[in-house]
Amino acid sequence: MSKCQQNTPIADTGTAKQYDAIVIGAGMSGMYQLYRLRQVGLSVRVFEAGGGIGGTWYWNRYPGARFDSESYSYGYSFSEELLQEWDWSEHFAAQPETLRYLNFVADKFDLRKDIQFNSRVTAAAYDEAETCWEIAIEDGSRARARFLITALGPLSTPTMPNIEGIDRFQGESFHTGRWPHEPLDFAGKRVAVIGTGATGVQVIQEVAKTAGHLTVFQRTPNYCAPLLNRPIDAETQRKIKASYPEIFERCRESHGCFIHQADSRKALEVSAEEREAFYEKLYGEPGFGIWMGNFRDILVDQAANDTISEFMRKKIRERVKDPKVAEKLIPKDHGFGTRRVPLESEYYEVYNQANVQLVDIRETPIERITPTGIKTGDAEHAFDMIIYATGFDAITGAFDRIDIRGVGGQTLKDKWADGPRTYLGLQIAGFPNLLTLVGPHNAATFCNIPRCIEQNVDWVTALIRYMRDNDYKRVVPTVEAEEAWTEHVYEMAARMLFTKVDSWFMGINTNVPGKRKRTFLLYSGGAPLYREKCDEAAANGYAGFVLQ
Ligand SMILES: Cc1cc2nc3c(=O)[nH]c(=O)nc-3n(C[C@H](O)[C@H](O)[C@H](O)COP(=O)(O)OP(=O)(O)OC[C@H]3O[C@@H](n4cnc5c(N)ncnc54)[C@H](O)[C@@H]3O)c2cc1C
């Protein structure tokens, strides 16, 4: 592949190192992209902000962090040898095991030699004259490549709440997405957890086991469903290894690439008794079956959704002893499955413990963090430790934090000011040779993510191989293709009930300026349709793209 010449769109100091492709991020996406591009014979450099590989599983070390996907459906599928060599110990593995797995993958395929750690990319500029991208790294160094591939992560930019006084707290405080590498002890301590999303639910269950006193500050309650995790015994391990092709085929066929396939019936087609029995069955089964394997209309039809929401409310009332606390834990402003469903093990029972208190901050808002604790409208709470489980600036957050400039110096942030516009969630008009893995409007955003990562990476790799074989240097989508895709994304979304609810699915994050207006970030047409659209474009000579 011909190299780009030295040019200096970002700074004119020193010589930038040159590669065929630069990948930003060394999570599951970046690692697999590196592996594939090496096979095509490209020189590749991966730049990673963290000190090790693994992305999500490197950063999120909080107690309780674990899969909601079945472990054996989450791992990479590309290497039969890898599948046979690795034993998952639990149906839903915990973070340390997943990080061990990813390090095992990095060792097996010798990935680290092309990854540069502790290297946050701050800017990326397209050099039209040379058809190249130049990136700037935090330490002032630069690098250039024909292709720039972002593998930034959908949930990699933690957000702190907008509360006065956070810096003045004198105890220990941590965001779950930036958890320390050393183990923390909660025994006897007065601990606060702010946030009750998927992460909050996981960390609360663990901290409640040993904390002297735990106070949970909840703004939005969620419908949490049982995880029902258990170890994988030797016989099950053998069966899993023998049936990987079927497991991945099942994932391929389902809407979100989970092993759970939606039921072909509609919720109101069956009798009330039959419906109740089906919900009981799903509630007694592990994982996302109750979300992804439910009646096919619960996420699109309000009347159908009301039936499962009422069922979940009943479960909360049964499990929480104090009726007043139970009412606080019951969502009132959205239906089941219209926000990310946290999976739990004894979460609701935590609120029956004498050492746990729930504070509803919609009733008594947090006024400020004080040097010794948290001041709400009606009380002053003293703490030794505050845990912020306040989530991420989802999907576009990591893009917003890099100054990305395309043709004519246009910034991506400006281009996406009213919401993302992409073609296939993989490329952007005006930003040639920039490819966005797991980016907005890509099926990977609403997926058992590694299954979609493999599809994204394989598609991008095939495009690059095609360009090399046909001597093309530049690929960019047409404005028309981008408009049509954006319209398709919105059409697919219109039928979904979650477009009527404020959540990160809809680009809402009240802790981030400019993210209070609903914009659709996901692709909700399902992975099979998405794959079909990507394959169709490729089969038609990359229809919708201009290749030069
Ligand atoms: C707690 C938690 C649990 C999850 N559980 C599941 C699950 O059960 N099933 C599921 O499908 N998904 C789950 N996810 C989603 C998870 O993010 C994906 O499954 C997957 O790990 C994404 O991989 P990735 O490589 O695309 O992104 P990431 O793993 O987020 O990696 C992105 C990397 O890019 C780096 N980066 C970002 N910006 C820059 C920059 N400017 N310069 C340099 N480096 C940069 C980051 O440091 C990070 O290491 C979970 C997410 C979280 C937070």
The ligand as an ORCA input file, in Angstrom:
! r2SCAN-3c Opt
* xyz 0 1
  C     -19.734     -2.509     33.078
  C     -20.059     -2.884     31.682
  C     -20.577     -4.141     31.405
  C     -20.867     -4.500     30.086
  N     -21.407     -5.727     29.841
  C     -21.702     -6.081     28.575
  C     -22.296     -7.342     28.274
  O     -22.553     -8.155     29.151
  N     -22.574     -7.620     26.976
  C     -22.301     -6.750     25.970
  O     -22.550     -7.066     24.804
  N     -21.725     -5.562     26.225
  C     -21.430     -5.201     27.497
  N     -20.863     -3.975     27.743
  C     -20.510     -3.092     26.614
  C     -19.004     -3.191     26.295
  O     -18.527     -1.894     26.222
  C     -18.781     -3.967     24.987
  O     -19.232     -5.284     25.171
  C     -17.332     -4.054     24.474
  O     -16.428     -4.299     25.498
  C     -16.952     -2.841     23.679
  O     -15.651     -3.022     23.166
  P     -14.953     -1.835     22.371
  O     -13.591     -2.280     22.069
  O     -15.822     -1.428     21.246
  O     -14.966     -0.618     23.402
  P     -14.217     -0.483     24.796
  O     -14.062     -1.783     25.452
  O     -14.902      0.588     25.545
  O     -12.763      0.012     24.391
  C     -12.542      1.296     23.875
  C     -11.137      1.718     24.226
  O     -10.855      2.933     23.547
  C     -10.049      3.726     24.377
  N     -10.175      5.124     23.975
  C     -11.308      5.891     23.921
  N     -11.007      7.138     23.518
  C      -9.664      7.158     23.281
  C      -8.756      8.160     22.840
  N      -9.168      9.404     22.557
  N      -7.450      7.836     22.694
  C      -7.007      6.570     22.979
  N      -7.822      5.594     23.427
  C      -9.131      5.883     23.564
  C     -10.585      3.473     25.762
  O      -9.616      3.761     26.756
  C     -10.946      2.001     25.710
  O      -9.901      1.214     26.215
  C     -20.603     -3.586     29.039
  C     -20.114     -2.312     29.321
  C     -19.847     -1.958     30.630
  C     -19.314     -0.576     30.897
*
